[in-house]
Each structure stands twice: as structure tokens, then as C-alpha cells.
Amino acid sequence: MSATLTPTTPTTDSGPDFWGGVRLIIGLELRQRVRGVAWYVLLGVFFVIVGLVTVLLWFATNAIDSGGGGMFSTIIFFVLLLASLVSPALSGNAINGDRDSGVLATTQVTLISTWQLVLGKFFAAWLTALAFLAAALPFLLFAVVLGQVSLGTIAVSTLVLALELGVIAAIGVGLSGIQVRPLFSIVTTYLVIAALSVGTLIVFGLAGLATQTQGTFTMTQREYSTDLNDNGIDEWTCSTPEVTVRSVPRFDLYWGVLAANPYVVLADAAPGTFDGNGNPKDLFGWIAVGVRSAQQTPEINSSYDDCARDAEEVHYPTAEEIYNSAVPSWFVGLSIHLLLGAGALFWAVKRTDTPAKRLPTGSRVA
């Protein structure tokens, strides 16, 4: 008697779907962050600081008469500044901190993939950074109520700020997966943010001063006599033109460096608003005009004729004319930031993926 064996298909537990796993990691990360009172104390301190800045801006800008444009833009920049100081400390040890405490190995033996792990920690760090923006919303709304803030400025500046906070979170989480020691990854995150925020300004200034072009300045002055003519008017003659050789810094050759500055990206992306005299109404406009004016080639050879000053009317372009005549650069800088954040996350996945082909010296396995 023979028995017929029917082959059976083994069942496999595929685990949660991809985004379900990402949401699981996000939930775990957020619960760890808000478990203690330290997180609420940090948000409270942030709220108080932004409130004090708002009160100072209220008196400094005379916002009750001039509107809330200057106050709104300054608060947006201040939120970016404080988030740049706090977010790296919260995201810079997201992966290697778990590795040091032995939690990472426990997570990696589950059905959670490396991509789910890294993306979950990134989104959790991003949401944490957005909490600071949420804490500043009452003061931003107060500035909007004062008037002189367009809907375009509100929407664009808030969106770009949220993206920049995401870039900071991505760099911190990425470096925490690339580097072994939490302290080193946190410090490196601060250095990267400082290089983008301050380093670009230093490079722009030093490079412009180091690259100079020789030019001339011709000056023709009036020479008045001590005698009066028949009409009782001082008589004068034109002096011999004086030519002075000078060095002209070429900042126009390096203005592209400023495109990588997150504060420049934020200011240049916001729609420019100007008053009747062509002056910006907010801090966004002043920074954008300053950056766009750097694109203009300086006048190498210039002159001033004091004898012809009554016949000539010298026209200097307004800030609005400079703004409209230059090329916006915010999309280039924002693209650089997004690529930098995405590259850091991709590298972190490769360094965190298991089984690892090679481990750095001192790495903890479990």
C-alpha cells in the first residue's frame, strides 16, 4: 500500500507593508522622545524665547503702524536658527545611539528592513523639528494679523522652512548611520549646518576680496574764485581731471556660493514685496536684494564730473529694480540641500544594512 504525498507550499510572514513599517518606527521614535519631561521643557523654552523676540520686534519695527511683514520674516528666520541649533542634537545620534545601547541589533533581526528603519527615524526627526515651527505659530499668526504680509509670502516661506528643517533632520540621521560614534556624528552635523549657513558667507566675502580688478576713477571738480560776477554768483572753472587707480572687488564672480545658504534660499524664495519707493517691506526682501545685487558686475572705470552735475541727473536703481533685474537662485540652493539630505540617508542605509560586509573598528554588533 502506497501513500500519495501532496506537496505543500510553505507560508511566510511578510511582515508589515513598507510604509506600515516606516510608521511603526516613527511611532517608536516619537514615543521615546516625548516620554520624559525634558522634551516639553525644551519646547517651552523655545516658545518663551520666540515670544520675547516677538515682543522686541513689536517695539523695534513699530509694527502697529508699519505692519507685520518685518516681524513675520524675522520670526521665520529665528525659527530656522533655533532649529539649526537644536535639531542636530536630536537627530545626530538616531542610529548610532541605538547601536551603542544595543537596541539597533534587536530591531534589525525583525522584519523591519533597513530602508524602513532609516526613513522612519528620518521622518520622526523631521516631525520633531516641525514641532518647533508649530510652537512659533501663535506669534506668526500675530504678525499676519498686523497686516502687510501677503498670502504668497506666508505659504512659500512656511513651505521652504519646513523643507529646510527636513534637510537638517536628514543630514543628522544620515550622519548618525554613517559614523560610528554619536558624539562625532552630532558634531559633524553641526559643522555641515555651519558650513552652509556661515561658511558660504565667509567664502563669498574672502573670495570676492581676493579677486580684484584694477580700475580707474576720474574726478573733475569745480574751482571757485573769490570774486563774484555781475549777478552776484560765485565764478568757477573746471579743474584738471584727476585719475585715481583703484582695486575693485569682484563679488559678482562668486555670488553663486550664496545660493547654498539656507537663509538665502528662504529669503530668495519668498515673493518680494516693496513699498511705493521701491524699498522691501520685510527682511526677506532686504536679503534677496542684497544677494541679487551681488550678481551685478561692478563699474570698473567710473567718473564723476562736478562741472556737469546741474546738467546731468544721476539715477540710482531702486531695490525693487535691482530685484527684478537679477536671476533668482533659491531653487538651485534648495536642490543642493535636498540632494545632500537624500545622499546622507542613502549612505546611511548602505552603512547600516545587514549583513554587513565590513564593520568599522569599534562597532558594536549586538
Secondary structure by P-SEA (a helix, b strand, c coil): cbbbbbbbbbbbcccccaaaaaaaaaaaaaaaaaccaaaaaaaaaaaaaaaaaaaaaaaaaccccccaaaaaaaaaaaaaaaaaaccccccccaaaaaaaaaaaaaaaaccccaaaaaaaaaaaaaaaaaaaaaaaaaaaaaaaaaccccaaaaaaaaaaaaaaaaaaaaaaaaaaaacccaaaaaaaaaaaaaaaacaaaaaaaaaaaabbbbbbbbbbbbbbccccccccbbbbbbccbbbbbbbbbccccccccccccaaaaaaaacccccccccccccaaaaaaaaaaaaacccccbbbbbccccccbbbbbbcaaaaaaaccccaaaaaaaaaaaaaaaaaaaaaaacccccccccccccc
